[in-house]
Amino acid sequence: MLMKAYAAAVLGISAELVEIEVHAISSEDPRTRVVGLPDTAVKESADRVRAALKNSLFKLKPAAVTINLAPANLKKEGPIYDLPIALALLATSGTVDLPLLTTIPVVGELALSGDVRRIRGVLPIVLALRKHGFKAVMVPEENAGEAALVDGIDIYPVKTLRQAAEILSGKAEPILCHPDPQALQPIERTEDFSDIKGQAAARRAIEIAVSGGHNILMVGSPGSGKTMLARRIPTILPPLTRDEALEVTAIHSVAGVLKGNYVGTRPFRSPHHTISDAGLIGGGTHPTPGEVSLAHRGVLFLDELPEFRRNVLEVMRQPLEDGSVTIARTAGTLTFPSDFMLVAAMNPCPCGYAGDPKRECRCSEPNIRRYRTRISGPLLDRIDIHIDVPSVPFEALSSKANGESSATIRERVLACRALQEKRYAGLKGVRCNADIPAGKLQTFCPIAPGAEDILREAMNDLGLTARAYARVVRVARTIADMAGAQVIDKEHLFEAIQYRSLDRNLW
């Protein structure tokens, strides 16, 4: 007897429909074969399924079983096919009549006891099944809140194999799951820019960076506040839209790091400097998202930038330019989104006190040079703003006056972003000034007469590359937007050029 069930295979942050065919022939040799390009976890599902069926008090006749996962050229990974295989096996053996099995896709891992366990990637799975016209899907109860984020498809949560069989047989009514409005509220951060003492120049540079979506590098001695500043950047970023939140949630779900059922706030990822290149951009035998993708639509903070291995930093070039990362493996080629704001911090030298007016630097010039050149020119070119973060004097630290709050700064950021959104409404993939294509710079970044001479001198004196030139113009466009100016003038270019401090010969 032949029986079919439907599930889905996760590919990157999307999914493809999988048809599960189970064919059983009465035999004294109850061997089970799984075909259709399964990985080890899928092959092992036969053992989990038989134990779960027995412990759920289902009795099967001895039979030789062939399980085919179609399409056969699509790699099948993980334990998400346990539940549909078990249900199809029940229907094939004639133990239970499951008339709804062919109309309701099922995903879930089985424990040996028959309980249904949480799986990864439920959100892209449900989106794919809705795209194929299914009206309902059965998922593990622990994944129900995440699956319910998708509109237009009913979610049937189940705890056990027996409960799933009763629902598909029509003996039990499914309990529909709806998204919890409380769970969809963004998590409010406790950090605030009002906590920062002094650092007016750094605060200004960060506001410019966030307003235009620019990458930023902070250079300063230990304890000057670089990390404090970085951790407060998410508090002034624009809120995630519904589509952006679903996209970010899908990435975190596939990576298995989803906390709760929904990512309602912009991610802030801060990997340790010992991270590998695969950990940063993603990888593995079966590629999964790395930190650059987990930071999608948010902030990737790299503290102690020169301490990262050179090969790790260099793999960020493609994500910084394209907003996505492509990983090729023998199992296939996958592309993960990685549109993030890079925030980096570093000391000016190995001891950290080069240029500090109160502490003497103990490093030799060759050591300082080697330390700084750990960051390659091409990577530095891709960072729009370089800002010095000096030590904070006692008077500022002891002051009882608070600086501007995150809420006040965020209002200005939102106003500037709204202006850019209106300006680039007709350009696909362009949301802010940092996204302006090189071919559109003259169109969207008009420079006032006489101001181009300043840019020409900077190009010659600092030895700026063509990429650095474009980034200076984009930053100047943001500064002009913040000032309410239509045309980029001299003062906007002067400020943008001073944020290329690491391009100077002294670096």
C-alpha positions as CSV (number, residue, x, y, z in Angstrom):
1,M,0.0,0.0,0.0
2,L,1.2,3.5,-0.9
3,M,0.6,6.6,1.2
4,K,1.7,10.2,0.8
5,A,2.4,13.1,3.2
6,Y,3.8,16.6,2.7
7,A,6.5,18.5,4.5
8,A,9.3,21.0,3.5
9,A,13.0,21.2,3.3
10,V,14.8,24.3,4.5
11,L,17.3,25.8,2.0
12,G,19.1,28.9,3.3
13,I,16.3,31.0,4.7
14,S,13.7,29.7,2.3
15,A,12.1,26.2,2.0
16,E,11.0,23.8,-0.7
17,L,8.0,21.4,-0.7
18,V,8.9,17.8,0.0
19,E,6.5,14.9,-0.9
20,I,6.9,11.9,1.4
21,E,5.9,8.5,-0.1
22,V,5.7,5.4,2.1
23,H,5.3,2.0,0.5
24,A,5.0,-1.1,2.7
25,I,5.0,-4.8,1.6
26,S,4.1,-7.6,4.1
27,S,7.3,-9.4,5.0
28,E,8.9,-11.2,7.8
29,D,11.9,-9.1,7.3
30,P,10.8,-5.6,8.4
31,R,13.6,-3.6,6.9
32,T,13.1,0.2,6.3
33,R,14.9,2.0,3.5
34,V,14.9,5.8,3.2
35,V,15.7,7.2,-0.2
36,G,15.7,10.6,-1.8
37,L,19.1,12.1,-0.8
38,P,18.6,11.9,3.0
39,D,21.4,12.8,5.5
40,T,22.3,10.7,8.5
41,A,19.6,12.4,10.8
42,V,16.9,11.5,8.2
43,K,18.1,7.9,7.8
44,E,18.0,7.5,11.6
45,S,14.4,8.6,11.6
46,A,13.3,5.0,10.9
47,D,14.5,3.9,14.3
48,R,13.0,6.9,16.1
49,V,9.7,6.4,14.3
50,R,9.3,2.7,15.1
51,A,10.1,3.3,18.8
52,A,7.7,6.3,19.0
53,L,4.9,4.2,17.3
54,K,5.4,1.4,19.8
55,N,5.5,3.7,22.8
56,S,2.4,5.5,21.5
57,L,0.6,2.1,21.6
58,F,0.3,1.7,17.9
59,K,0.8,-1.8,16.5
60,L,2.2,-2.3,13.0
61,K,2.4,-5.6,11.1
62,P,5.9,-6.7,10.1
63,A,6.6,-5.2,6.6
64,A,9.4,-4.1,4.4
65,V,9.1,-0.3,4.1
66,T,10.5,2.0,1.5
67,I,10.3,5.8,2.2
68,N,10.9,8.1,-0.7
69,L,11.5,11.9,-0.1
70,A,10.8,13.7,-3.4
71,P,12.3,15.6,-5.2
72,A,15.1,13.1,-5.1
73,N,17.8,15.6,-6.1
74,L,17.1,17.9,-3.1
75,K,19.2,17.3,0.0
76,K,17.1,16.4,3.0
77,E,18.5,17.3,6.4
78,G,17.5,17.0,10.1
79,P,14.8,15.3,12.0
80,I,11.9,17.4,10.8
81,Y,10.5,14.4,8.7
82,D,10.0,12.1,11.8
83,L,6.3,13.0,12.3
84,P,5.1,12.9,8.7
85,I,6.9,9.6,8.1
86,A,5.3,8.1,11.3
87,L,1.9,9.2,10.2
88,A,2.3,8.0,6.7
89,L,3.5,4.7,8.0
90,L,0.4,4.4,10.2
91,A,-1.8,5.1,7.2
92,T,0.1,2.7,4.9
93,S,-0.2,-0.2,7.3
94,G,-4.0,0.3,7.7
95,T,-3.6,0.8,11.5
96,V,-5.3,4.2,11.4
97,D,-7.3,5.9,8.7
98,L,-5.9,9.4,8.1
99,P,-8.0,11.1,5.4
100,L,-6.5,14.6,6.1
101,L,-2.9,13.5,5.8
102,T,-2.7,14.5,2.1
103,T,-4.2,17.9,2.6
104,I,-2.4,19.1,5.8
105,P,1.5,19.1,5.7
106,V,3.2,18.0,8.8
107,V,6.7,18.7,10.3
108,G,8.2,17.7,13.6
109,E,10.9,15.7,15.4
110,L,9.8,12.6,17.4
111,A,11.1,11.5,20.8
112,L,11.2,7.8,21.4
113,S,8.3,8.3,23.8
114,G,6.1,9.7,21.0
115,D,6.4,13.3,22.1
116,V,6.8,15.9,19.3
117,R,9.9,18.1,19.7
118,R,10.8,21.6,18.5
119,I,12.5,22.0,15.1
120,R,14.5,24.7,13.3
121,G,13.2,26.8,10.4
122,V,9.5,26.6,11.0
123,L,8.8,30.2,9.7
124,P,10.3,29.6,6.2
125,I,8.6,26.2,6.1
126,V,5.2,27.7,6.7
127,L,5.8,30.5,4.2
128,A,6.7,27.9,1.6
129,L,3.7,25.8,2.3
130,R,1.4,28.8,2.1
131,K,2.9,29.6,-1.3
132,H,2.0,26.1,-2.5
133,G,-1.6,26.7,-1.6
134,F,-2.0,24.7,1.6
135,K,-4.6,26.1,4.0
136,A,-3.2,24.5,7.2
137,V,0.0,23.0,8.6
138,M,0.7,20.8,11.7
139,V,3.8,21.8,13.7
140,P,5.2,21.0,17.1
141,E,3.5,22.9,19.9
142,E,6.8,24.7,20.8
143,N,7.0,26.1,17.3
144,A,3.4,27.2,17.1
145,G,3.9,30.8,18.1
146,E,6.6,31.3,15.5
147,A,4.5,29.5,12.8
148,A,1.5,31.7,13.6
149,L,3.3,34.8,12.5
150,V,2.4,33.8,8.9
151,D,-1.0,35.1,7.8
152,G,-3.4,33.2,5.6
153,I,-2.7,29.6,6.9
154,D,-4.0,27.8,9.9
155,I,-1.6,26.4,12.4
156,Y,-2.3,23.1,14.2
157,P,0.1,22.6,17.2
158,V,0.6,19.1,18.5
159,K,2.3,17.6,21.5
160,T,2.4,13.9,20.7
161,L,2.2,11.5,17.8
162,R,-1.1,10.1,19.0
163,Q,-2.7,13.6,19.1
164,A,-1.5,14.3,15.6
165,A,-3.1,11.0,14.4
166,E,-6.4,11.8,16.1
167,I,-6.6,15.2,14.4
168,L,-5.7,13.8,10.9
169,S,-8.2,11.0,11.4
170,G,-11.0,13.5,12.2
171,K,-11.6,12.1,15.7
172,A,-10.3,15.3,17.4
173,E,-10.7,18.9,16.6
174,P,-7.5,20.9,16.1
175,I,-6.8,23.8,18.4
176,L,-5.8,26.8,16.2
177,C,-2.9,28.8,17.2
178,H,-2.9,32.6,16.9
179,P,0.0,35.0,17.4
180,D,0.3,36.5,20.9
181,P,0.1,40.3,20.5
182,Q,2.2,40.7,23.7
183,A,5.0,38.5,22.2
184,L,5.0,40.7,19.1
185,Q,6.0,43.8,21.0
186,P,9.6,44.9,20.6
187,I,11.9,44.4,23.6
188,E,12.8,47.7,25.1
189,R,16.5,48.2,25.8
190,T,17.7,49.5,29.1
191,E,20.7,51.3,27.7
192,D,20.4,55.0,26.8
193,F,22.7,57.6,25.3
194,S,21.9,59.8,28.3
195,D,24.3,57.5,30.2
196,I,27.3,58.7,28.1
197,K,29.4,61.4,29.7
198,G,31.2,63.7,27.3
199,Q,32.2,62.3,23.8
200,A,30.3,64.9,21.9
201,A,32.3,64.3,18.7
202,A,31.7,60.5,18.9
203,R,28.0,61.0,19.5
204,R,27.8,63.2,16.5
205,A,29.6,60.7,14.3
206,I,27.3,57.9,15.5
207,E,24.2,59.9,14.8
208,I,25.5,60.6,11.2
209,A,26.3,56.9,10.8
210,V,22.8,55.7,11.9
211,S,21.0,58.4,10.0
212,G,22.6,57.3,6.7
213,G,23.2,53.6,7.4
214,H,27.0,54.1,7.3
215,N,29.7,51.8,8.8
216,I,31.8,53.3,11.6
217,L,35.1,52.6,13.3
218,M,35.9,54.0,16.7
219,V,39.6,54.4,17.8
220,G,40.5,55.2,21.4
221,S,42.4,54.2,24.5
222,P,40.9,51.5,26.9
223,G,38.1,52.8,29.0
224,S,37.2,55.7,26.8
225,G,33.6,54.5,26.2
226,K,33.8,52.8,22.8
227,T,31.8,49.7,23.8
228,M,29.3,51.8,25.7
229,L,28.6,53.9,22.7
230,A,28.3,50.9,20.4
231,R,25.8,49.1,22.7
232,R,23.5,52.1,22.6
233,I,23.4,52.3,18.8
234,P,20.3,50.0,18.6
235,T,18.4,52.4,20.8
236,I,18.4,55.1,18.0
237,L,17.9,52.8,15.0
238,P,14.5,53.0,13.2
239,P,12.1,50.2,14.3
240,L,11.8,47.0,12.2
241,T,9.0,46.9,9.7
242,R,6.8,43.8,9.7
243,D,8.5,42.3,6.7
244,E,11.9,43.0,8.1
245,A,11.0,41.4,11.4
246,L,9.8,38.2,9.6
247,E,13.0,38.1,7.6
248,V,15.2,38.4,10.7
249,T,13.1,35.9,12.6
250,A,13.4,33.4,9.7
251,I,17.3,33.7,9.8
252,H,17.4,33.2,13.6
253,S,15.0,30.3,13.3
254,V,17.1,28.5,10.7
255,A,20.3,29.1,12.7
256,G,18.6,27.7,15.8
257,V,19.2,30.8,18.0
258,L,15.6,32.1,18.0
259,K,14.7,33.2,21.5
260,G,10.9,33.2,21.9
261,N,8.9,33.2,18.7
262,Y,9.6,36.7,17.2
263,V,12.5,39.1,16.7
264,G,10.8,42.5,17.0
265,T,14.0,44.6,17.6
266,R,17.0,45.1,15.5
267,P,19.7,42.6,16.2
268,F,22.9,43.5,17.9
269,R,25.6,40.9,17.5
270,S,29.0,41.1,19.1
271,P,31.2,38.0,18.3
272,H,34.4,37.4,20.2
273,H,37.6,38.1,18.3
274,T,38.5,34.4,18.3
275,I,35.6,33.6,16.0
276,S,36.4,31.6,12.8
277,D,35.6,32.8,9.3
278,A,32.9,30.1,9.0
279,G,31.4,31.4,12.3
280,L,31.4,35.0,11.0
281,I,30.0,34.5,7.5
282,G,28.3,31.1,7.9
283,G,29.3,27.7,6.7
284,G,29.6,24.1,7.7
285,T,29.0,20.9,5.7
286,H,25.4,22.0,5.4
287,P,25.7,25.8,5.5
288,T,24.0,27.8,8.2
289,P,23.9,31.5,8.8
290,G,26.9,33.2,10.4
291,E,27.2,36.4,12.5
292,V,26.9,38.7,9.5
293,S,23.5,37.2,8.7
294,L,22.3,37.0,12.3
295,A,23.1,40.8,12.3
296,H,20.9,41.3,9.2
297,R,18.9,44.6,9.5
298,G,20.8,45.4,12.7
299,V,24.3,46.0,14.1
300,L,27.4,43.8,13.9
301,F,29.9,45.1,16.6
302,L,33.5,44.0,16.3
303,D,35.4,45.0,19.4
304,E,39.2,45.0,19.4
305,L,39.1,44.8,15.6
306,P,42.9,44.2,15.0
307,E,42.7,41.1,17.3
308,F,40.5,39.3,14.8
309,R,42.4,37.0,12.5
310,R,43.2,38.6,9.1
311,N,41.5,35.9,7.1
312,V,38.3,36.3,9.2
313,L,38.1,40.1,8.6
314,E,38.8,39.7,4.8
315,V,35.8,37.4,4.3
316,M,33.5,40.4,5.2
317,R,34.3,42.2,2.0
318,Q,31.4,40.6,0.0
319,P,28.8,41.1,2.7
320,L,29.8,44.7,3.2
321,E,29.5,45.4,-0.5
322,D,26.6,43.3,-1.6
323,G,24.4,43.0,1.6
324,S,24.5,39.2,1.1
325,V,26.9,36.3,1.4
326,T,27.1,33.3,-0.9
327,I,28.5,30.0,0.5
328,A,29.4,27.1,-1.8
329,R,29.7,23.6,-0.5
330,T,29.5,20.1,-2.1
331,A,25.9,19.9,-0.7
332,G,25.0,23.1,-2.7
333,T,25.3,26.8,-2.9
334,L,23.3,29.0,-0.6
335,T,22.9,32.8,-0.3
336,F,22.1,34.4,3.1
337,P,21.2,38.1,3.5
338,S,23.7,40.2,5.5
339,D,22.6,43.8,5.2
340,F,24.0,45.1,8.5
341,M,25.6,48.2,10.0
342,L,29.2,47.5,10.9
343,V,30.4,49.1,14.1
344,A,34.0,48.4,15.0
345,A,36.3,49.5,17.9
346,M,40.0,49.4,18.4
347,N,42.9,50.8,20.4
348,P,45.4,53.1,18.7
349,C,48.3,50.7,19.5
350,P,49.0,47.4,21.3
351,C,49.2,49.0,24.7
352,G,46.3,51.3,23.9
353,Y,47.8,54.7,24.9
354,A,49.3,56.1,21.7
355,G,48.4,59.8,21.6
356,D,46.9,59.8,25.1
357,P,47.8,63.0,26.9
358,K,47.9,61.4,30.4
359,R,49.4,58.0,29.8
360,E,52.7,57.2,28.1
361,C,52.7,54.8,25.2
362,R,55.2,51.9,25.6
363,C,55.0,50.7,22.0
364,S,57.7,51.1,19.4
365,E,56.9,52.6,16.1
366,P,57.3,49.3,14.2
367,N,54.9,47.6,16.7
368,I,52.3,50.3,16.3
369,R,52.6,50.0,12.5
370,R,52.3,46.2,12.5
371,Y,49.3,46.5,14.9
372,R,47.4,49.0,12.7
373,T,48.2,47.2,9.4
374,R,46.3,44.1,10.7
375,I,43.4,45.9,9.2
376,S,43.8,45.9,5.4
377,G,43.2,48.9,3.2
378,P,40.3,47.3,1.2
379,L,38.5,46.6,4.5
380,L,39.2,50.1,5.8
381,D,37.9,51.5,2.5
382,R,34.5,49.9,3.3
383,I,34.2,51.7,6.6
384,D,32.7,55.1,6.0
385,I,33.4,56.9,9.2
386,H,36.6,56.7,11.4
387,I,36.3,58.6,14.7
388,D,38.7,59.2,17.6
389,V,37.2,58.5,21.0
390,P,39.5,60.2,23.5
391,S,39.6,59.5,27.3
392,V,36.9,61.4,29.2
393,P,38.1,64.1,31.6
394,F,37.2,63.9,35.3
395,E,35.0,67.0,35.0
396,A,32.8,65.3,32.4
397,L,32.6,62.0,34.3
398,S,31.7,63.7,37.6
399,S,29.1,66.0,36.0
400,K,25.5,65.4,37.1
401,A,24.1,66.7,33.8
402,N,22.9,64.0,31.4
403,G,23.5,64.1,27.7
404,E,20.7,63.8,25.1
405,S,18.5,60.8,25.5
406,S,18.2,58.1,22.9
407,A,14.6,59.1,22.3
408,T,15.6,62.6,21.3
409,I,18.4,61.4,18.9
410,R,16.1,58.8,17.4
411,E,13.5,61.5,16.4
412,R,16.2,63.2,14.3
413,V,17.3,59.9,12.9
414,L,13.8,59.0,11.9
415,A,13.2,62.4,10.2
416,C,16.4,61.9,8.2
417,R,15.6,58.4,7.2
418,A,12.1,59.4,6.1
419,L,13.6,62.0,3.8
420,Q,15.9,59.4,2.3
421,E,13.1,56.9,2.0
422,K,11.1,59.4,0.0
423,R,14.1,60.3,-2.2
424,Y,14.9,56.7,-3.1
425,A,11.3,55.4,-3.4
426,G,11.9,54.5,-7.1
427,L,15.2,52.7,-6.6
428,K,15.0,49.0,-5.7
429,G,17.3,48.0,-2.8
430,V,18.1,51.6,-1.8
431,R,16.8,52.5,1.6
432,C,19.4,55.1,2.8
433,N,22.4,57.1,1.7
434,A,24.8,54.3,2.3
435,D,23.0,52.3,-0.4
436,I,23.3,54.8,-3.2
437,P,24.8,53.1,-6.3
438,A,28.0,54.6,-7.6
439,G,26.3,55.4,-10.9
440,K,23.7,57.5,-9.1
441,L,26.0,59.7,-7.0
442,Q,25.9,62.7,-9.3
443,T,22.1,62.4,-9.4
444,F,21.4,62.2,-5.7
445,C,24.5,64.0,-4.4
446,P,24.8,67.4,-6.2
447,I,27.8,69.3,-4.9
448,A,27.8,73.1,-4.7
449,P,30.1,75.1,-7.0
450,G,33.5,75.5,-5.5
451,A,33.0,72.6,-3.1
452,E,34.5,70.1,-5.5
453,D,37.9,71.7,-5.1
454,I,37.9,70.6,-1.4
455,L,37.1,67.0,-2.5
456,R,39.9,67.1,-5.1
457,E,42.5,68.3,-2.6
458,A,41.4,65.5,-0.1
459,M,41.7,62.9,-2.8
460,N,45.3,64.0,-3.6
461,D,46.4,64.7,0.0
462,L,44.9,61.6,1.6
463,G,45.4,59.3,-1.3
464,L,41.7,58.3,-1.2
465,T,40.6,55.4,-3.5
466,A,37.6,55.6,-5.7
467,R,35.6,53.6,-3.2
468,A,36.7,55.9,-0.3
469,Y,35.7,58.9,-2.5
470,A,32.2,57.5,-3.0
471,R,31.8,56.9,0.7
472,V,32.9,60.4,1.5
473,V,30.2,61.8,-0.8
474,R,27.6,59.5,0.7
475,V,28.5,60.6,4.2
476,A,28.4,64.3,3.1
477,R,24.9,63.6,1.7
478,T,23.8,62.4,5.1
479,I,25.3,65.4,6.8
480,A,23.5,67.7,4.3
481,D,20.2,65.9,5.0
482,M,20.6,66.4,8.7
483,A,21.1,70.1,8.1
484,G,18.1,70.2,5.8
485,A,20.2,71.2,2.7
486,Q,19.4,70.1,-0.8
487,V,22.9,70.5,-2.1
488,I,26.2,69.3,-0.5
489,D,28.2,72.3,0.5
490,K,31.7,72.9,1.7
491,E,31.0,72.5,5.4
492,H,29.3,69.1,4.7
493,L,32.3,67.9,2.8
494,F,34.8,69.2,5.4
495,E,33.1,67.2,8.1
496,A,32.8,64.0,5.9
497,I,36.5,64.2,5.0
498,Q,37.6,64.5,8.6
499,Y,35.9,61.2,9.3
500,R,38.5,59.5,7.1
501,S,41.2,59.9,9.7
502,L,42.7,56.5,9.1
503,D,43.4,57.3,5.5
504,R,45.9,60.0,6.5
505,N,49.6,59.3,6.0
506,L,50.2,59.2,9.8
507,W,48.1,56.0,9.9
